Amino acid sequence: MYPDHTPQRAVEVHHPTPIPPPVVHSAPVVPVQPGTVPTVASIVLPDGRVVTGYAIDAVRPEPDTAKPAVSRTAVNVALGGVGFLAVCGGLLLLTSFIAALTAFIGQLIILAAVIFGGWIAVQVLSGSGHRGGATVNIRRAVFKRNHFHG
């Protein structure tokens, strides 16, 4: 069976253990007669075959119940409520917009005041008002930048 150069191995054979089938206790079947015996219908097809079966009644849908009419007053009240809520929401948004616009304008005024005040402060504090220096007249003598001119 094996070639000469292959060592032989022992072969173990495993046999499965059968599992016993579960014990089923079936309830006795009691035939029940239907209340009425359905009629058997036979139909002959165009090719000559006969089909026989029970006639089944078509399932009839339940009749639609009439929907109650909606009062025009109820519709008007509902639409009025929706309109009122829309107006209130619009007024709330308008009020918020006006408050935001007022705050923005106030900030622009403050910014302009800071910029203008800074410009005025630079003009006042800078010594570039007179380029020629200070002129002082004392007893007909003129002093200009610490020089005496007679």
Phi, psi and omega in degrees: 000309178267150174297164185294327185275354180262127178290147181277143179245152177281136181255126177257132180253126178254127177255129180293146177270123182291142177265128181291142180293148180294148179278120182250122175261100182274145177287147179294138181276122179249117179291137180241130178277135175294158180300319177230147179275122180290151181279146179262131180245143176238137180235135177261120180282161181302332181273004175101351179285151180246128178248125181242138179190176179278142176280131180249130177290138177293140179285122180266130178291152178293142180295141179292132175279141182293131179286140179291142180291140179272132181292140178294329178295319179296320178296316180295320179295317180297314179295322177297320178296319178295318178297318179298316179296323178294318179295317179298318178296319178296318178295322178297316178295321179296318179297317178297319179296317180295319178296319179293320179295320178296316179296321179295316179296319177300320178292324176295321179295317179296319178297317179296320180294320179294316180294314181294320178295322176296321179295318178296319180297321178295321180293321183285317187277346179280144181270025184263026181291307177242126182280338185274352181096180183274137179247124181236127178258112176237116178047053178065012176256144182245121176253123176234116177049054176062022175244137181267129177235122185259000000 
